[in-house]
Amino acid sequence: MQDFSRKPQGELQDDVGADRPATSIRVGTLVVAYDAPEARPDARALAVEMPVNVVYGTVPYAVMMLTPADLEDFAYGFSLTEGVIESPDEIRSVAVEPGEGGLRLLVDLAPGRLREHLARKRAISGRTGCGVCGIEDLAALPTAKTRSGKGPQVTLGAIQAALTALSDRQTLNRETRAVHAAGWAGLDGTLAAVREDVGRHNALDKCIGALLREGVRPDEGFLVITSRCSFEMAEKAATLGASVLVAISAPTSLAIERARCHDMTLCAIARSDTLTVFSGRERLLLAGEGG
């Protein structure tokens, strides 16, 4: 489990900035019914997708297609899950500036960490669909460090409460129907952080980054995601040190393998009345079971 510095807990606030790009735009459309003679004018909100160049020091690292919100959170979460940093204090500052055709996310690393990062060789570009495109061989697949401790037990009531609350907190998706969300819930099911993005990996990185910045301990809650659970979603959760991951959609075979490898409880196909447990049953408290 990662040892993060403690800060007061509560609901983690989104990064706010009046000068930041909009996260949605409204466009005119024509709605065509198959059995109607004429098209009907309409308008629809669309999620903004924007290239963001992640730069460490002065060296570009990756171009990610992102929803331009909570970029500071993304910088921390992405840096951790990419293995660029091991703790949040290795980032000295984060700045966002306009770039050609998008934004530049400038991450200032501590000197020693920057030297180690520059010694690594990796080429990545545009990874919204696949989290590991650009690696050179199978040995370079990311693998989280082994978590210490067994992690907390979680009640089904807490998971059910988190799932219900997550739907209510997806404000951008309610507007656009086009983005994913990742949330962090306390052991009572109360959501402390929710982050949205057009990319499911990005949403999870933003959520992880928010937890890092606030010093939230990964043994004090669990992660909930709206997307399918793939290999890298499981690895990102394990990198944080989370012991319970709940996904609304189905997992892949490799995600289950990695969850078992990391001794992680993986629940998926999570609905309001049922969920499917793929690994780590011992951390779930079913109705009638004691704590």
N, C-alpha and C positions, 0 to 999 in steps of 0.2 A: 504494500500500500504506500502510495506517495505520502511524504511528510510535508504538508503545506502549512504555512504560517496561519494562525487563527485570526479571524476578523469577526466582528459582530455579524450574526446571521439574520435572516429575514428574507424578504423577496429581493432578488437581485435585479436591479434596474437596467433597462436597455441603455446603450450609449445614445445620447441625444445631441444633435447638432443642427442648427438651423441652416448651415451652409452645406449640409450633406445632400447628395442626389436623392431624388424621390425613389421610393421603393415600388411604386406602381404608376402606371399612366393610363389614361382613358382614351380609347380610340373608337372612331366610328366604324360600324360594321353593317352588313346586310344579312338578315336572317332569311334563309330560303327554305320554304316547306316543299316537300316533294309533290304535294298535290295542290299547291297554290299557284295561281298564274303570275303573281308578282312577288318580288322580294320586299321585305319589311326593314326599313332603316332601324338601326339600334346602336347602342354604345356599350362597350365592355371594358372593364378594368383588366389590365395585363400586368403581370409581375415584371419588374425591371431586371434584366440580366446584363451584367457589365464585366468586362475583363479587368481584373485587378492584378497588377504585377507585384508580387511579394519580393521585397529587396532586403537583404541582410547586409548591413554596412552600406557599401555602394555597389554590391554585387547582386544582380537579379537572380532569383532562385526559381520562381515558377509564375506562370500566368494562370490564374484561376478565374473561372466564370462564376460570379457571385451576385447575390442580391446586396446592393450597397448599403447595408445596415450592420451595426455591431461589428465593425471591422477590427476594432481593438480587441474584442473578444476573440475574433477569428485568428488574429495574429498570435495570441497566446496559445489557443487550442491547437492550431495548425503546427506551430513550432514544437509543441510537446509531442503530438502524435507523429510528426515527421522525424523525431529524434534530434532536432536541432538544439533543443534545450532539455534539461532534466528537471528544472524547477523554475517557477515564475520569476524569481529574483535574478535570473540570468538575462532577462530583458530589461534594459535600462529605460527605454522609451519606445513609443509607437506613434507614428505620424502618418496622416493620409494627405496626399496631394494630387492635384489633377495630373494626368498623363495623357499621352497621345492616344485618343480613342477610348480612354478609360481612366483608371485611378492607379496610383502607386502607393503601396503600403510599405512604409519605411520602418524597419525594425532594427533598433540599435541594441546590439548584444554586448554583454560584458566582454572585455578584451580577450580573456582566455577562451571563452566559449566561441567567440567569433573566429579565432585562430583554428580551433578544432573544426568548426563548421567549414571553413574555407579549405581545409585539408581533405574534406570529403568530396567525392565526385558523383554528381547525379544530374541528369537532364530530365526535366519534367515540363509538360505543356498541356494546358487545358484538360483538367481531370474531373469534370463533373460527372461523367458516366462511369469511369473506372478509377479506383483509388490508387492503383499501382502502375499505371502506364508510364513507360520511360525507364524502368529499371532494366539493368543489363543482363541479369541472370537470376535464376530461381533462388540462389543463396541470398540475394538482396531483398527478398520479401521481408517486410517489417514484422518484427516479433516483439511483443511487449515483454517487459521484465516480469518475473514471477511475483505475484502479490503476496505479502506476508499476512498471516491471519486468515480466519475463515470467513470474515464478513458477517453482517447482521442478518437476522431473520426478518422476513417481510410478510405481512398479512395480506391475504387476498383482498380484504377491504381497503387497504392502503393502495394497492395496485388499481383497483376499481375506481377509487376516488381520483387518483392521478390521471387515469385515462379520461374520465369525465371532464376534469378540469382542463386537460390539455386541449380538448376540442374547443372549449370556450376561449382559450388563450391564443388561438391561431388567427390573429386578426388579419394578417396579410393574406393567408389562404382563404379566409372567409370572403375577402374582397376579390381575389383573383382565381381561386381554385387551381393554383399552379405551383405551390411551394410545399416543401417538407418542413417538419418541425422536430426538434429534440428538446426534451425537458428533463429537469432534475427535480425529484420529489424527495421530501423528507420521509422518515419511516412511518409517519402518520398519513402519508399520501398527499400532503400539501406541496404544491409546486412552488419552488423557490426561484426557478429560472426556466424560461422558454425562449428558444431562439429559432427563427425561421430563415429559410434560404431556398433558392431554386435547386440547389444541390443537396442531397441528403447527407453526404460527407461533410459539406460545409456547415450545415445546420448543427451537426454534432460537434464539429470543431468549435463553433461559436459558443455552444453550451458549455463545453469543457473549458474554454477560455474564460468564460464568465465565472466558473467555479474556481479556477486558478487565481483569478484576480481578487476574489473575495475570500480566499483561504478556506473554502469549504472542504471538510474532510470527506473522502469518498466512502467511508464506512458509516456515514450518517444518512444515507439515502440510496436511491437507485435511479437509473436512467430509463426514460421512455422515448421511443422514436416512432414516427408515423410511417416510416418506409419499411421495405424489406430489410432483413438483417443479413448482410453479406460478410465476407471474410474481413474486410477492413473495418466495418462498423464494430465487429466484435473486438478487433485488435485495438481500435481507438478507445473503446470502453475499458479494455484491460490496461491500456497505457495510463489512463486516469487512475486506475486502481479500483474501479467499480466492481462489485461482486454480483450485482443483479442488473440485467438488461431486459427490458420488455419492449417488444416490437409489435406493431399493429399488423404488419404483413408477415409473410412466411420467411423463414431463414433459408440459406443455402446449406449444402452439405458441409462445405468447408467452414462456414460460420459455426456450425455445431461442433465440428472437430476442434476449432480453436477455443470455443467456450469451454469444452471439456478439458482441454490442455491447460487453460488458465484457471480451472476450478471456478468457473463463472456460472451462475444460474441464468439460463436463457429461456425466456418465455416469449412466445410469438403467437401469431394469429389471435391476438388479444382483442376481445370484444367486451361489450358491457356485461355479458352474462357468463362467458367462458374464456379460457385461455388454454394454450397447449404448452406443456413443459417439456423442453428438449434436453435440458441438463440442469443439475443442481437442485433437485427436488427438496433436498434437506433444508434449504433456506426458506422455503415457503411454509407459512402456517395456515393450514386449511381450517375451515369452520369447525369449531369444537376442539382444536388442538391448542395446548397451552403454550405460553411463551418460554 
